[in-house]
Amino acid sequence: MTQVILDNRGLEPPQPLVRILQALASLGAGDELVALMDREPRLLYPELERRGYAWEFSDAGDGPRIRIWRAASA
């Protein structure tokens, strides 16, 4: 499994969402994407679901991040 880190901090919308969707296209089976964010990407969730991805958003001490992987049923 490979974990790809994508730093989207400081970018204006819709750039973070566009970069995440582009990066997901290059993930291999079992890989996951971790995107460092400035805020929760709520508009991204329906698109991830439509494309068969699962996600976990957290806002820990090191800032907001979203972890994305291919859902088991996809």
C-alpha positions, -999 to +999 in steps of 0.1 A: +000+000+000+012+035-009+001+066+008+002+097-013+003+131+005-012+161-012-007+196+004-037+217-006-032+244+021-033+279+009-052+272-023-084+289-033-115+269-042-120+249-064-082+241-067-081+217-037-110+196-050-096+196-086-062+185-073-077+157-052-097+143-081-067+144-104-045+126-078-072+099-072-070+090-109-034+079-104-038+058-073-032+021-075-052-007-059-049-005-021-033+030-022-047+059-003-045+097-006-041+120+023-048+157+015-038+184+039-065+211+039-074+245+052-111+235+058-134+205+055-141+198+018-179+191+021-186+196-016-161+168-024-180+141-005-208+134-030-182+132-059-161+107-039-192+086-032-202+087-069-167+075-079-166+047-053-143+061-027-145+061+011-130+089+032-122+100+067-119+137+077-101+148+108-091+181+122-064+172+146-037+194+161-017+195+129-047+208+109-075+195+087-069+165+065-089+140+046-078+104+040-094+088+008-093+052-004-112+030-028-143+017-010-144-021-006-177-024-025-163-005-055 
